Amino acid sequence: MIRLFSALAGAVCFTLFLTPAAQAACNGTDLRPDMSTAQIDYLNQLKEGRAYPTGNHWLAEKEGEALHLIGTLHIDAPGIGPATDRLRPVVESASTVLLEMTAREKADVQAHLASNPALLVLQDTSLPDVMGEEAWTTLSAALRARGIPPFMAAKFQPWYLSTLLGIPSCFDLQGLAASKGVDARIEAMANQAGIPTGALEPFDAAIGLFADMPLAQQIDMLQVAMTPEELQEDLFATLLAAYLSEDHVESWLVGLPLTEHIGDMGRAEAEALFADFENRLLVKRNKDWIPVLEQTLADTDGPVVAAFGAAHLGGEFGVLNLLAEQGYTLTRQPF
C-alpha cells in the first residue's frame, strides 16, 4: 500500500537519478468493483468523516480573493491529458501558479542529493544485513524488474527504495523522468502563457520528511511497499481510476483494505505506520502551505492557482478544510 501513497504524494522526483530499462505497457484492472463486503466495509470505515472527500478542482474565495485548488497526479498515466487540457483557461487566467515543486526546485533537489550522499546511502550497514535473506531476495527481484541492480541498491536508504517501489515495474519510467504528470503539464501551460510560478515549500521539504525517519521504521515501510508483482499493476490501475473519478480520499485509502492480508503486518500495525506516513507527508505540509497560499493571495492581483497532489485536498487536515476554517467559501469546480 505504501508504494501507492509514496508515488502519488510527491517523492517521485527522486527517480530522476535512475536510467531505467525499457518498460512494457501496464494492463492493470480497477479492483474496487470486485472488493469483498469486508473490504468495502473497512474502506468505508476509513473514509467516514473525512472532509471534502471528492472533487479534484475547488475554488476558495474570501474577501474578493480567488484561489483555485487543483488536485494532481504527479506521474504520467492514461487519461490525465484531457483533464489537464480542460484546466488551461483556469491556468492562463491566473496571476500566479503555485506547485509543490517547479522545475527550479527539482533541479535543486538533484543537486542537494548529489552533494549529500548520506541522504541516499546507508553509512554503516547494508540492506541485506538489516532486512534478512528472504526479504532481501524479494526486494532484489522487484528492483531487477525496474532495471535497478540489487548490488547497487544494497546501500540505498530504505525510504528512497520505497518511493521507487511506488511505481509498478511495468510503468514507463522514461515518461516519468520526462515529468508528464498533471503538475508538470500545468507548469508548462503557465510557462507558455507567461504566468509566474512558485513553490509551496522549500525544495528539501519532502526529503526531510523521510531522512529523519528511524531506520527500523524505514525498513517497515520498505517491506510493506514490496507488494507482489502480480498485484501491483491492479493497485496502480485502481488508484488511477479513483483519481480520474475525483475520489481523492478513496484513492489515498483504498490500498489499506486491498493489501491488508499481504505480508506479516497486522491491521493495527499497518494503520499505525500509515498514520505516521500520512502525518509526515500530508498533514504537516498542508499546515505549512496555508500561510504560503494566503501570502500569495495578498501579494498578487488576480486569481491564484495552486496545484498539488490530490491526496492533500481532503480530510480534517486537508488543504480544503484548513482553508474553510480560515473563513474561505469553497465551491467545487469542473475538472
Secondary structure, DSSP 8 states (H G I E B T S, - for coil): -HHHHHHHHTGGGGGGG--------------GGG--HHHHHHHHHHHTT-SS-S-SEEEEEETTEEEEEEEE-SS--TTHHHHHHHTHHHHHT-SEEEES--HHHHHHHHHHHHH-GGGTB-SS--HHHHH-HHHHHHHHHHHHHTT--HHHHTTB-HHHHHHHTTS-TTS-HHHHHTT-SHHHHHHHHHHHHT--EEESS-TTHHHHHHHTS-HHHHHHHHHHH---HHHHHHHHHHHHHHHHTT-HHHHHHTHHHHSTTSSS--HHHHHHHHHHHHIIIIIHHHHHHHHHHHHHHHHSSS-EEEEEEGGGTSSTTSHHHHHHHTT-EEEE---
